[in-house]
Amino acid sequence: MACTVAAHLLFGLLAEGFWSALALRGLAGIGWAGTYMTGLKLLADQVDARMMSRAVTGHAASIGISGAISYVLGDLLAHEFGWRVAFASAGLTAAIAWITVALAVPGRPAPAKHAGQPTLFDFRPVLRNRSVLAYSLAYCVHTLEMNALSGWGVAFLAWVAASSGIAGELLSPTVVVTVLGLLGTLMSVLGNEASIRFGRRRLIVTAMVLSIAVGASIGFLGARGYWIAVVLIVVYGMIIWLDSSSLTAGAAGAADPARRGATLAVHSMLGYAGGFVGPLAIGWTLDAAGGMSTMAWGLAFSIVAVLMTLAMGMFIAIRPRELEGDPGG
């Protein structure tokens, strides 16, 4: 949290040019890496197994809502007071979060060490846990798909609008993606509740099948008109977010409690590796296809659908266990 606070405050005060901006955004990335899954483990350690799934969902929902609101709030502050104040305000809210956790979360003594306990950075026990591995591999491609849409959704809608000769629509590309962030959070919560009621594996496989179907067609069909593209983008995003919490809750719940920190480290590493590749896969495909066109966009989103098909095959083959509280768990 100290890295997060410093990065945003200093960006507002000192950022001048590419290199200073890069260094401070890198510091912010270190702060995010040190708080996201660490915070999830801190939360998971406070709840029993039957509440794990909903606790993880609440964690993800809080991030989704605050992330969506941050776009609107940042734009408002930048418009009224300048972009430096917008970044500095993010440092202030991070400081409030830091103090809240320090004061509100009960401390616990360190667990006693015992003979045969895995050493630090020994991830072999995590990788041998087939259920954790299945949920984490699926999460890798899920995050790839999510970041591909988040990173290129605005550009795709803007291209369709320009190609269709549409300007000044009520729902601009940026507004559509912002609304999608809020709807995605809602779908993540609803998806986890559906996992508890109908089964986690069933919900995740259903979401994968739907995302493959929409992903393979969105680039080709969306180019036919702006409002068709808007509907497809929103539907696609809602499907992508449907199993987001279910996957992370699956990994956290299937983990050995003594290895939960290492489990979430592997889970997040795979997830963010996928998230890094997703936007690049879209960009590379567009370049290879000669730039933005109906065929290029269709192929770009189809590449993501193919990767999701492979992930679904692995998930079904490994067949991870349900969590306590799930049907069959």
N, C-alpha and C positions, 0 to 999 in steps of 0.2 A: 504494500500500500504506500510505503514511503516513495518507492519509484514512481508509482502512478501519480501521486500528489506533485512530486517534484517535476515530472515530465510535463504535466499540463500547465502548471504555474509558470515554469521556465519557458515553455513554448509561447505563452501569451506575452511574457516579458522580453524574451531575448531572441526568438527565432528570426533569423535574417538570411534568406537564401536557402539553397538546397541542402548543404551539408549540415548546417545547424538544425534544420528541420528534420533531416534524416536521423541525426543522433538522438534528438529528443523524442521522436516517434519510436525509435528503437528502444529507448528507456521506457516509454509507455508500454511497449510490447512485453518487456521483461516484467513489468508490473502486472499486466494481464495474465501472463503465463504463471506468475507466482500466486495469483489469487483465485483464478477460476476453478480449477479442479481441487486446489487446496481448500478453498472455501466449501466446495461440495463435500469433501471428506469431513471437514469440521462439522458440517450440518449432519452428515450421515452418522457420525459418531454420537449424536444426541438423540437419535430416534431408534425405535425397535424395528425388527425386520419387517413386520406387517405394515409399518408406516413408511418404509424406505421409498417405495415407488412414488407416493404422493409428495414426500419431502423433496425428492429429486426434481419432480415436476414443478413444484413451487419455486425451486431455485432457478430452473430454466425459464419459467414464466416471468420471474422478476427481471431477469436479464433481457428477455424479449421486449417487455413493456418499456423498461427504462431505455433500452437501445432505440426503440422506435420514437419515443418522446424526445430523445436527445437531438434528433434531426430537426424537429420543429423548434425546440428550445434554443438550440445552437443558432439556427437561422434567425430567430427573433432577436436574440442578444447581439448577433453580429450586425443585424440591420440597424438596431437602435444605438449600440455602443461601440461597434467595431469588432473585428474577428479576434483581436487579442483578448478582449473581455470574455468572449465566448469560450476560448480555451481556458482562461484563468478560472472561470466558473466551474469547469469540469474538475479542476484541481481542488476547488473548495468542496464540492460534493464528495469527492474521493476522501478528503480529510474527515468529513462528517461520518462516512462509512467506516473509516479506520477507527475513529473514536468510539463509534457505536459497538463494533465488534470487541474492542478492547475492554469496554465497560460491561457489556451485556452477556457475552458468552462465558459460561463458567469454565474455569481452568480445571485441568485434570492432571494427576501425576503421570509421569512417563511409565509405560508398561514395563514390568520387570523382564529382564532378559533371561532367556533360558537356553540350555544346551541345544544345539542343532538349529537355532533360529537363523533364518536366511540373512545374509549380509546385505548391507546397503548397496543399492544398484544391482542386486541380483534379481533379474526379472524372469528367470527360468520357471519358478513356480507359477507365475501369472500366465505364461505362455502355455504351460501344461494344463491349465484350466480350460477345457474345451468350450464351456458355456461362455466364459468371459471372452475368449478369443472370437467366438461367433458374433457376439454382440458388438465387439470392438471393430472387427473387420467390416461388419455392416455399417457401423457408425462412420468409418473411414470414407466409404463411398457415399453415404448419406450426406456428410459434410462437404464432400466434393460437389455433389449435386446442388446443395444449398448455396454454396459460395459461387458456383457457376451462374446460378440464377440471380443471386444478389449482385454479383459483379457485372453482369451483362444485361440484366433485365431492363434497366433504363435505356441503354444503348439500343437494344432490340426494339423497344417501343418507339424510341425517337426515330429510328430508321424507318419503321413502318409508317409513322406519322408523316415523315418527310416524303416517303415514296407515294403515300396516298394523297399528298397535298393538304393535309390537315394541320391546322395551327390554332392555338388558343382554346383547346378543349378544356372542359371543366376538370377532367381528370388527366393532368399532365403526367408524363412518365415518372417524375419524382414522387408525385402524390400517390400514384398507383403502388409504387414499391414501398412507400411509408405505410400505407394502409395494409399492404400485404404483410409487413412485419407484425402489425397488431393481430391480424387474422391468423397468422402463423402461430403466434403465442397461444391463442385460443384453441387452435387445432392441436397443438402439442398437449395441452391439458386434457382436452376431450379424448385424444388418442390414448393417453395413459389410463384414463378411466375406462375406456373400451378394453384395454389390455387386462385390467383387473376383472372386468365382467366376462369377457369372451375368450381371453387367452392372449398372452404376449406374442407368442410365435405367430398365431393366426393374424393378429393385427399388423405385425411388422411385414409379413409376407404379402398381405393384402395391399398395404401401402406401397410396397415395392412394385407389385404388378401394375397398380394404377399409375405410378410415376413413370414406369417404362412405357406404358401406352401413350401417356400425354407427352412425355419427353421426346418420343420418336416422331411425333406429329406436329409439335408446337411450332417449329421453325417453318415447316411447309405450309401449314394452315394459317398461322398467325400473319403471314405476309399478305393474306387476302384482304385485310382491312384492319384499321386501328382498333375498333371495338372488339373484333374477333380476337386480336392479339391481347387486349386487356383482359378479356374473359379467360383466355387460355393461361395467361401469366398468373392470374389470381388463383385459378383452379390448380394449376401446377404447383404453385407455392404452398397452397393449403395441404395438398397431398404430401409434399416433401416434409413439411413440418409435422405431419400427423404422427409419425413414429419417432420423432426426435427425443422426447423425454423417455419413451418406452425403451429405446436402445441404451441410453445412459443409465437409467434405473436398472435395466437388466444386467449391465456390467457391474454396477455397484452392488446390487443384491446378490449376484452369483459369486462375488469375490469372497475369499477367505478373509474374515474380519481383521486378522493379523497382517494381511497383505493388501488391505483396501487402498492404502496410499499408493503403493506400487502399481496396483491394478488401474487406478484412475490416471496414473502417470502414463501407462501404456495406452489406455483408452484415449486420452487427450492427444498424445503424440500421434497416434494413427489418425485421429479425427482432423487435426490441424495439418497433417501431411496431405490428407485428401483435400482439405480446404484450400491449400496452397496450389494444388495441381488443377483443381476444377476450373478456375478462371483462365488459367494458361491453356487448358485443353480447348476451350472455346476460342480463344484468341489465335492459337496455332492453326486450328481448323479453318477459321475465317481467312487467315493469311494464305494457307495452302490452297484454298478454293478461289483465290483471286480477289478477296475483299467481300464486303457485305452484299449479299444477294439472297434471293429466296433459296437457292440450292445451298449456298454456303451456310446460312442459318439453319436450314434443315439438317445438314450433315453435322454441324457443330453440336446441336442438341441431341442428335441421334448417337453421337459418340458417348455422351453422358449416359444415355439410355442403355447402350451396350455394356458399359461398365457396371451399371446397376444390375443388369441381367446376370453378369458374372458373380456379383456380390450375393444376389438372391440364391443362385445355385449353391454357393459355398454355405450360406446360412442354412438352407434346407438340408444339405448333406451333413452338416455338423449337428444339427438339431439341439440347440441349447435348452437347458432346463427352464421351466417356468419358475417364477419367484413365489415365495410364501405369500399367500393371499390371492394369487392368481388361480384360475381354474386349473386343477391338476398340479398346483404348486405345493 
